[in-house]
Amino acid sequence: MKNCWEFKKCGREPGGAKVEELGECPAASESRLDGQNRGKQGGRMCWIVKSTLCGNRLQGDFYSKLGNCMKCAFLKEVCKEEGRNFSYGMKFWYEGLGKGR
């Protein structure tokens, strides 16, 4: 099972090749999501994390990027791998993570 930065090869993980150019991805350091969908930090719930990079574009909050995320091969892969244990992370969204504040 891969985290989003491994699947997408974006280079924004801690120590990644593109951190200096693009900054570290907030999903890679989101400790509140550690272990969710069996991922490291927010690595298997990047759709709930604000300001991730997708399609070479900086994404906004969960609500504004949801349409793109629902088409994402990575989200579909995590859903398939997790099966009945899959979580979209709405609990975290309600608690304020991923909102545009």
Secondary structure, DSSP 4 states (H G I P E B T S, - for coil): ---HHHHH--S-STT-TTHHHH---GGGG-GGGTTGGG-STTTT-GGGSTT-EETTEE---HHHHHHHHHT-HHHHHHHHHHGGG----HHHHHTTTTS--
